[in-house]
């Protein structure tokens, strides 16, 4: 009886080992050879799984005397474009950072400042190849341009970092200096929940306001 039980246990262990091997092989194969297809599927799912009525688009204007926005965009609407030539990014920026807002582009954390207001600007995006999946390739010294309704702002990357999911102190919102922070989930490849974030930090280099040809230095 004991020998029979041992044989059954050995057979079960062998079957589990085989199943584990094939499961590991499939996960590795998908991660290595089907990454682009996964990114595409993920983007499609995001686009069709969250449906809401688009808010009315309002042109955002800037008060050059007070150095702040004269009016603010509606939550969920496009107010700018972000352009990063070094990694071939040209995306709309929406106001807000929830799933519905960034399902098809990148967002703007509503608790942060806007370009030209002299404080921290935080722009998050998904880690697929259509959005911010190429952020880890960005080097110090690269230029990032934000073309807003009211002007064009250029920032230079001075640092990149990998932080924890809840390391809010690494994304400080302050008013002393205009700093642009971009972030996405990290690692950018593979499946499942990501408990890290890849962050790009950039300082304002120059700003040209709508209707003006001269550059405003930070």
GIUR-V336295 format. One record per residue. N is the residue number from 1. RES is the residue in one small letter. SS is DSSP state (hx for helix, st for strand, lp for the rest). OMEGA is omega in degrees with one decimal (none if undefined). D_FIRST is the distance of its C-alpha to the first C-alpha in Angstrom with 2 decimals. Layout:
[[N	RES	SS	OMEGA	D_FIRST] [N	RES	SS	OMEGA	D_FIRST]]
//
This chain:
[[1	x	lp	-179.8	0.00] [2	x	hx	-179.8	3.82] [3	x	hx	179.3	5.50] [4	x	hx	179.1	5.16] [5	x	hx	179.3	6.28] [6	x	hx	178.7	8.72] [7	x	hx	179.3	9.99] [8	x	hx	-180.0	10.72] [9	x	hx	179.3	12.48] [10	x	hx	179.2	14.37] [11	x	hx	178.9	15.49] [12	x	hx	179.4	16.74] [13	x	hx	178.9	18.55] [14	x	hx	179.9	20.15] [15	x	hx	178.3	21.38] [16	x	hx	179.3	22.80] [17	x	hx	178.9	24.50] [18	x	hx	179.7	26.07] [19	x	hx	179.2	27.24] [20	x	hx	179.4	28.72] [21	x	hx	-178.0	30.52] [22	x	hx	178.1	32.11] [23	x	hx	178.3	33.09] [24	x	hx	179.7	34.75] [25	x	hx	-178.9	36.49] [26	x	hx	179.7	37.87] [27	x	hx	179.8	39.20] [28	x	hx	-179.8	40.88] [29	x	hx	-179.5	42.33] [30	x	hx	-177.6	43.78] [31	x	hx	-175.4	45.22] [32	x	hx	-170.4	46.87] [33	x	hx	-177.0	47.95] [34	x	lp	-177.7	48.39] [35	x	hx	-178.0	50.08] [36	x	hx	179.6	53.34] [37	x	hx	178.3	51.68] [38	x	hx	177.9	49.78] [39	x	hx	179.6	53.06] [40	x	hx	179.4	54.78] [41	x	hx	179.3	52.11] [42	x	hx	180.0	52.16] [43	x	hx	179.3	55.93] [44	x	hx	179.1	55.91] [45	x	hx	178.1	53.38] [46	x	hx	-176.2	55.56] [47	x	hx	-175.2	58.61] [48	x	hx	-175.9	57.28] [49	x	hx	179.9	55.03] [50	x	lp	-176.8	57.80] [51	x	lp	176.5	60.87] [52	x	lp	179.1	63.88] [53	x	lp	179.4	67.62] [54	x	lp	176.8	69.48] [55	x	lp	-178.8	71.96] [56	x	lp	-179.4	75.60] [57	x	lp	179.1	76.61] [58	x	lp	178.4	79.44] [59	x	lp	-178.5	81.34] [60	x	lp	-179.7	80.90] [61	x	lp	-174.2	84.08] [62	x	st	177.1	84.78] [63	x	st	-176.1	87.40] [64	x	lp	177.9	88.88] [65	x	lp	-178.9	90.78] [66	x	lp	-178.0	87.87] [67	x	lp	175.3	85.44] [68	x	st	-179.5	82.84] [69	x	st	176.8	81.95] [70	x	lp	174.4	84.53] [71	x	lp	-173.9	81.83] [72	x	lp	-179.6	78.07] [73	x	lp	174.1	75.87] [74	x	lp	-179.9	73.91] [75	x	lp	177.8	70.22] [76	x	lp	-178.7	68.35] [77	x	lp	178.7	71.44] [78	x	st	177.7	72.37] [79	x	st	-177.9	75.03] [80	x	st	169.4	74.75] [81	x	st	173.5	73.33] [82	x	st	-175.8	71.54] [83	x	st	178.2	72.22] [84	x	st	-174.3	70.53] [85	x	hx	-175.1	71.86] [86	x	hx	178.6	69.71] [87	x	hx	172.5	66.50] [88	x	lp	178.4	68.16] [89	x	st	174.5	67.75] [90	x	st	-170.7	70.17] [91	x	st	170.8	68.77] [92	x	st	173.9	70.10] [93	x	st	177.3	69.65] [94	x	st	176.7	69.03] [95	x	st	-176.3	69.70] [96	x	st	-177.5	66.38] [97	x	lp	176.2	62.88] [98	x	lp	-174.5	60.43] [99	x	lp	-179.4	58.15] [100	x	lp	-176.5	60.63] [101	x	lp	-175.1	63.42] [102	x	lp	-178.6	61.79] [103	x	lp	-176.8	59.74] [104	x	lp	177.5	62.20] [105	x	lp	178.8	64.09] [106	x	st	-174.7	64.41] [107	x	st	178.5	65.54] [108	x	st	-178.9	67.65] [109	x	lp	-172.9	66.36] [110	x	lp	179.2	68.70] [111	x	lp	-179.7	68.90] [112	x	lp	-177.2	70.41] [113	x	lp	174.8	73.93] [114	x	lp	175.3	75.47] [115	x	lp	179.9	77.22] [116	x	lp	-178.7	80.67] [117	x	lp	171.8	79.84] [118	x	lp	-179.3	79.26] [119	x	lp	-178.9	75.74] [120	x	st	176.2	72.07] [121	x	st	-177.6	71.03] [122	x	st	-179.3	67.29] [123	x	st	177.7	66.07] [124	x	st	176.2	62.34] [125	x	lp	178.7	60.77] [126	x	lp	-176.0	57.43] [127	x	lp	174.1	55.78] [128	x	lp	-172.7	55.93] [129	x	lp	178.7	58.34] [130	x	lp	-175.4	60.75] [131	x	lp	-175.6	61.39] [132	x	lp	180.0	60.72] [133	x	lp	-179.2	57.93] [134	x	lp	-179.7	60.41] [135	x	hx	-179.5	61.57] [136	x	hx	178.4	59.70] [137	x	hx	-176.3	61.96] [138	x	lp	-176.2	65.08] [139	x	lp	174.0	66.98] [140	x	lp	-178.2	69.30] [141	x	lp	178.8	72.82] [142	x	lp	-179.5	71.83] [143	x	st	177.0	73.96] [144	x	st	-179.7	72.82] [145	x	st	172.3	75.32] [146	x	st	177.4	75.25] [147	x	st	-178.8	77.75] [148	x	st	176.8	78.29] [149	x	lp	-169.8	80.67] [150	x	lp	180.0	83.14] [151	x	st	-179.5	82.88] [152	x	st	-174.0	81.05] [153	x	st	-179.3	79.23] [154	x	st	-178.8	77.97] [155	x	st	178.2	75.47] [156	x	st	-179.5	74.41] [157	x	st	177.2	70.84] [158	x	st	-179.7	70.84] [159	x	st	168.6	67.17] [160	x	st	-176.3	63.63] [161	x	st	172.9	60.61] [162	x	st	-175.5	56.93] [163	x	st	177.6	56.32] [164	x	st	-177.6	53.61] [165	x	lp	-175.6	53.22] [166	x	lp	178.5	54.87] [167	x	lp	-177.6	57.38] [168	x	hx	179.9	60.38] [169	x	hx	177.0	62.55] [170	x	hx	175.6	62.40] [171	x	lp	-173.5	64.09] [172	x	lp	175.5	67.01] [173	x	lp	-177.1	69.64] [174	x	lp	-174.8	73.06] [175	x	lp	-174.4	76.71] [176	x	lp	-175.2	78.11] [177	x	lp	-179.7	77.42] [178	x	lp	-179.3	76.50] [179	x	st	175.5	73.01] [180	x	st	177.6	70.93] [181	x	st	174.3	67.14] [182	x	st	176.5	64.83] [183	x	st	178.2	61.07] [184	x	st	178.5	57.90] [185	x	st	-176.1	54.14] [186	x	st	-0.6	52.70] [187	x	lp	-177.2	51.10] [188	x	lp	179.4	52.92] [189	x	lp	177.4	50.23] [190	x	lp	-176.3	46.65] [191	x	lp	172.3	45.00] [192	x	lp	-178.6	44.22] [193	x	lp	178.2	46.01] [194	x	lp	-177.2	48.38] [195	x	lp	177.5	49.03] [196	x	st	178.5	52.03] [197	x	st	173.9	55.53] [198	x	st	-174.1	57.86] [199	x	st	174.0	61.40] [200	x	st	178.9	64.75] [201	x	st	-178.7	67.79] [202	x	st	-179.9	71.32] [203	x	st	179.1	74.83] [204	x	st	176.6	77.74] [205	x	st	-178.6	80.09] [206	x	st	179.1	82.58] [207	x	st	174.3	83.27] [208	x	st	-176.6	85.69] [209	x	st	-177.0	86.39] [210	x	lp	179.4	87.25] [211	x	lp	179.0	90.94] [212	x	lp	-179.9	91.40] [213	x	lp	-178.3	91.58] [214	x	lp	-179.5	91.51] [215	x	lp	176.3	88.32] [216	x	st	178.2	87.45] [217	x	lp	178.7	86.00] [218	x	lp	none	83.32]]
//
